Amino acid sequence: MQTVAGLHGLIDVLPPYVLPPYGMAEPFTQDYHKSIVLDDRYYKSYYDWATEPEFLLIPRMAGNAINPEYLHWRIVLGKTYHLNISSVTTHCTLSFQIEGHNLTVVEADGHYVEPFVNQSLIIYSGKTYSVKIKADQDPSRNYSITTDIVGQNTTATTPLGLAMLSYSPPSGPIRNGVTWQSVQSLGNKASQEQQMMLAILPMLMWLI
């Protein structure tokens, strides 16, 4: 995870899914797994001391006016997600939060911890945490994912690192399926008033 050494990213080491004493399965369940790397970016020379970075990245995208590209993460309503969140910043301590969603911390630096819930995760450079989130919010709107510098002076001008979370739309019927079509066809029945009109219409036409 060391940027200056040329390596950027995560290597996930998963536990063997066998019974003890040969291995241990994860003590929690999830539907999906995702890794997120938090980073910062400097444009000054190595010979110039930079007190704060120009950008914060999630992951490698800033989502601000100067660097507008951002991560768009789509999730499925009702599912549980396991996030591995790592920081490879130069020296900044960061916060990480997902608007409207609680973060349940289950692992710190590869060691399971007693789960606890928080709305924001404080993460130091070189650290990795695993959190669970539940996709249980209003699926009709978007939610911000942000990271910010903490533990420094309040006059810092580094903009937030920004990403976006949204819910996947409901899936429609399969293209070659007939179930929904059958339900609609059988449900297309005329109302009682229309049925009566259709019954007496031939008689009215005969009288005319």
Secondary structure by P-SEA (a helix, b strand, c coil): cccccccbbbbbbbcccccccccccccccccbbbbbbbbcccccccccccccccccccccccccccccbbbbbbbbccbbbbbbbbbbccccccccccccbbbbbcccccccccbbbbcbbbbcccbbbbbbbbccccccbbbbbbccccccccccccccccbbbbbbccccccccccaaaaaaaaaccccaaaaaaaaaaaaaaaac
